[in-house]
Amino acid sequence: MPIRVRWDIDFQGRYGRAKRIARRIHEASPLIVELRIDGEKGLAEFPAIFTEIHKNNPRIETTLPLDPDAVAAARWGYPMDFIWEVKALQPFRRRLPPDAEAISFVPDEDNLSHLADIIEEFAESGARTLHLPNINAVRSLASVGHVPIAGAGALQDAARSLSSLRISLEGKKLVAHDYFLWRILRHAFPAETGGRVEFSGCQAASALAYVDWEGSVYPCDSLPIRLGNLQDTKFEKIWNAPARRRVLEAIRSVPGACEPCDQRDACLSGCRGLAYHAAGTLNAPDPACPEPTVLPPK
């Protein structure tokens, strides 16, 4: 069973039977549950969801939109970590709750050019951690019909913008989920980015599972291969089914294009979910992989 479960409770007004889904997640006994609330329905169901999931005492992280209703909900005193979602071209420093510890920004093809602005405002804020998760392919497909993946060229442009920043992030932390984004951040902010000791390659379909707002289970939020639905099937049955094992076997194999690369032991083939969406197969390299790898002068 997965040790980490991510669940989008609601999305753009869409949602499933939240209490049933929460119960099925509780039955799976994950050590970490990452919740994401999008709007009013998620906030309304939040107390019942927390009561169910908290029975096993997992670590709970909840990502919330930066709006007054969500800020009020965060004051209810739940023992969990809150992460505030920020967006490009929407100043956030003065809107964050006074006790905000962490913010989240999802870099993609459309907003990566604003990453330097986000980091600059983060430096001026009271938040201590900036999370930069991979794009959620399931949400993107449901919202706009495609996944705006930032390729290697866009990352190199971002690297040049970051190298020109003259700011201090002392006492703060940058957490990048994508290996290639981590590399350029490490180049610009080595102390704040740190090593990748918490990353051991793609965890989709093994240590990680993603549940969408309707209860559908996926190997990861970046890998839109549906495995089943918690509204009608228990988590254990979905996880033990052949579909999940086939995905896991494919992820554990090295893509042919990565075989001759001398950087493979470092990147571990990158994000296999985004590779799948970009190429239509898991036997493909991460679309953010540069060829050749060049970092700008610091």
C-alpha positions in Angstrom: 0.0 0.0 0.0 1.2 3.6 -0.6 2.8 5.4 2.3 1.8 8.8 0.8 -1.6 9.7 -0.6 -2.5 12.9 -2.4 -6.1 13.8 -2.6 -7.8 16.7 -4.4 -11.0 17.0 -2.3 -12.8 19.2 -4.8 -11.9 20.9 -8.1 -13.8 23.7 -9.9 -17.0 22.8 -8.1 -16.7 19.1 -8.8 -16.5 16.5 -6.1 -17.5 13.0 -5.1 -18.7 11.3 -2.0 -16.0 12.9 0.2 -16.7 10.9 3.4 -16.6 7.6 1.6 -13.4 8.5 -0.2 -11.9 9.7 3.2 -12.8 6.4 4.8 -11.2 4.4 2.0 -8.0 6.4 2.4 -8.1 5.9 6.1 -8.4 2.1 5.5 -5.2 2.2 3.5 -3.3 3.6 6.5 -0.9 5.9 4.7 1.8 7.7 6.8 1.3 11.0 5.0 -1.8 12.4 3.5 -1.6 15.5 1.3 -5.0 17.2 0.9 -5.8 20.0 -1.6 -8.9 22.1 -1.3 -10.1 24.2 -4.2 -13.3 25.9 -3.1 -16.4 26.0 -0.9 -17.3 22.3 -1.1 -13.9 21.2 0.0 -14.0 23.6 3.0 -17.5 22.4 3.9 -16.4 18.8 4.0 -13.1 19.5 5.7 -14.1 18.8 9.3 -15.6 15.4 8.5 -12.7 14.5 6.2 -10.1 15.4 8.9 -12.0 13.4 11.5 -11.9 10.2 9.3 -8.3 10.5 8.1 -6.9 11.5 11.4 -7.9 8.2 13.1 -4.6 6.6 12.0 -2.7 9.8 13.0 -0.9 10.3 9.7 1.0 13.5 9.0 -1.5 15.7 7.1 -0.5 18.6 4.8 -3.3 20.7 3.3 -2.8 23.1 0.4 -5.4 25.9 0.4 -6.2 28.7 -2.0 -5.2 32.1 -0.7 -8.7 33.5 -0.1 -10.6 34.8 3.1 -12.7 31.6 3.5 -9.6 29.3 3.5 -7.7 31.6 5.8 -10.6 31.5 8.2 -10.7 27.7 8.0 -7.0 27.4 8.8 -7.7 29.0 12.2 -9.9 26.1 13.3 -7.0 24.6 15.1 -6.4 21.3 13.2 -3.0 19.6 13.9 -1.7 19.7 10.4 0.6 21.7 8.1 -1.0 24.3 5.8 0.5 25.3 2.5 -0.8 28.4 0.7 -1.1 28.2 -3.1 0.2 31.3 -4.9 -0.1 32.2 -8.5 1.8 34.2 -11.1 0.9 37.9 -11.4 -1.1 37.8 -8.1 0.9 39.4 -5.4 0.7 37.4 -2.2 3.0 38.7 0.5 0.4 41.0 2.1 -2.4 38.4 1.8 -0.6 35.6 3.6 -1.8 34.8 7.2 0.7 36.1 9.8 1.6 32.6 10.8 2.0 31.2 7.2 5.0 28.8 7.1 4.8 27.5 3.6 3.6 28.5 0.1 3.3 26.5 -3.1 3.7 27.5 -6.7 3.3 25.0 -9.6 5.7 25.9 -12.5 4.4 25.1 -16.0 4.9 26.2 -19.5 2.6 29.2 -19.1 4.0 30.7 -15.8 7.6 29.5 -15.5 8.8 32.9 -16.8 7.4 34.4 -13.5 9.3 32.0 -11.2 12.0 34.6 -10.4 9.2 37.1 -9.4 7.7 34.4 -7.1 11.0 33.7 -5.5 11.7 37.4 -5.1 8.4 38.0 -3.3 8.9 34.8 -1.2 12.2 36.4 0.0 10.3 39.4 1.3 7.5 37.4 2.9 7.4 35.7 6.3 6.9 32.2 4.8 9.8 29.9 5.4 9.3 27.3 2.7 8.4 27.5 -1.0 7.2 24.3 -2.5 7.5 23.9 -6.3 5.6 20.7 -7.1 5.3 19.1 -10.5 2.3 20.0 -12.6 -0.9 18.0 -11.9 -1.7 16.4 -15.2 -5.1 15.1 -14.1 -6.2 18.6 -13.1 -4.8 20.2 -16.2 -6.5 17.7 -18.5 -9.8 18.3 -16.7 -9.4 22.0 -16.8 -7.9 23.0 -20.2 -7.6 19.7 -22.1 -3.8 19.6 -22.2 -0.8 19.6 -19.9 1.3 22.8 -20.2 4.7 21.1 -19.6 7.7 23.3 -19.3 10.4 21.9 -21.6 14.2 22.1 -21.4 14.3 25.5 -23.2 11.9 27.1 -20.8 13.9 25.8 -17.9 17.1 27.3 -19.3 15.4 30.7 -19.7 14.3 30.4 -16.1 17.8 29.6 -15.1 19.1 32.8 -16.7 16.5 34.8 -14.8 17.3 33.2 -11.5 21.0 33.8 -12.0 20.4 37.5 -12.2 18.5 37.7 -8.8 20.4 39.5 -6.1 18.3 38.5 -3.0 18.9 36.7 0.2 16.9 33.6 1.1 18.7 33.0 4.4 16.7 30.9 6.8 14.3 29.8 4.0 14.0 26.6 2.0 13.1 25.8 -1.7 11.6 22.4 -2.3 11.6 21.4 -6.0 10.0 18.1 -7.0 11.4 18.0 -10.5 15.0 17.0 -10.7 15.8 19.4 -13.6 14.2 22.4 -11.9 16.0 21.4 -8.7 19.3 21.6 -10.6 18.9 25.2 -11.7 17.6 26.2 -8.3 20.6 24.5 -6.7 22.9 26.5 -9.0 21.3 29.8 -8.0 20.6 29.1 -4.3 22.7 26.1 -3.1 22.2 26.6 0.6 18.4 27.0 0.4 17.8 24.2 -2.1 20.1 21.6 -0.5 20.6 18.0 -1.5 18.0 15.6 -2.9 18.2 13.2 0.0 14.4 13.0 0.1 14.1 11.9 -3.5 14.9 8.4 -4.6 13.4 8.4 -8.1 9.9 8.2 -9.3 7.6 6.9 -6.5 4.4 6.7 -8.6 2.5 3.4 -8.1 4.8 2.4 -5.3 5.1 4.7 -2.3 2.8 7.3 -3.8 -0.9 7.3 -5.0 -3.1 10.2 -6.1 -6.8 10.4 -5.7 -8.8 13.0 -7.7 -12.0 14.8 -6.6 -14.3 12.0 -7.9 -12.3 9.3 -6.0 -10.4 8.0 -9.0 -7.0 6.6 -8.1 -3.9 7.2 -10.2 -0.2 6.2 -9.8 0.7 9.9 -9.3 -0.9 13.3 -10.0 1.5 13.7 -13.0 0.6 10.3 -14.5 -3.0 10.2 -15.7 -3.5 6.5 -15.9 -6.7 5.6 -14.0 -6.4 2.5 -11.8 -9.9 2.5 -10.2 -12.3 4.5 -8.1 -12.6 4.6 -4.3 -16.4 5.3 -4.4 -17.0 1.7 -5.5 -13.8 -0.2 -4.7 -11.5 -0.5 -1.7 -8.0 1.0 -1.9 -6.4 -2.4 -1.3 -8.1 -4.1 -4.2 -7.2 -1.2 -6.6 -3.6 -1.3 -5.4 -3.2 -5.1 -5.7 -4.7 -5.2 -9.2 -2.6 -6.0 -12.3 -3.0 -2.5 -13.8 -1.0 -0.9 -11.0 1.7 -3.6 -11.1 2.1 -3.1 -14.9 2.6 0.7 -14.4 5.2 0.0 -11.7 7.1 -2.4 -13.8 7.3 0.1 -16.6 8.4 2.9 -14.3 11.2 0.7 -12.8 12.6 0.0 -16.3 15.1 2.5 -17.7 13.8 4.4 -20.8 15.9 3.4 -23.9 16.8 7.1 -24.6 18.3 7.3 -21.0 20.5 4.2 -21.3 23.7 5.8 -22.7 23.4 9.0 -20.5 26.1 9.5 -17.9 23.7 11.6 -15.8 21.1 8.8 -15.4 22.2 7.9 -11.9 21.6 11.5 -10.8 18.2 12.2 -12.4 16.9 8.6 -12.2 15.1 9.3 -15.5 13.2 12.3 -14.1 9.4 12.6 -14.0 8.0 9.5 -15.7 4.5 10.9 -15.6 5.3 14.0 -17.7 7.4 11.8 -20.0 4.3 9.6 -20.5 2.1 12.6 -21.3 4.6 14.2 -23.7 5.6 11.0 -25.5 2.6 8.7 -25.0 4.8 6.1 -23.4 6.6 5.5 -20.1 9.6 4.4 -22.2 10.7 8.1 -22.7 12.9 10.7 -21.1 11.6 13.5 -19.0 10.6 16.4 -21.4 12.6 18.8 -19.2 15.8 16.9 -19.7 18.3 19.3 -21.5 20.5 18.0 -24.3 23.2 18.9 -23.7 23.0 20.1 -20.1 24.3 23.6 -19.8 23.9 25.8 -16.7 24.4 29.6 -16.9 27.4 31.3 -15.2 26.7 32.4 -11.7 
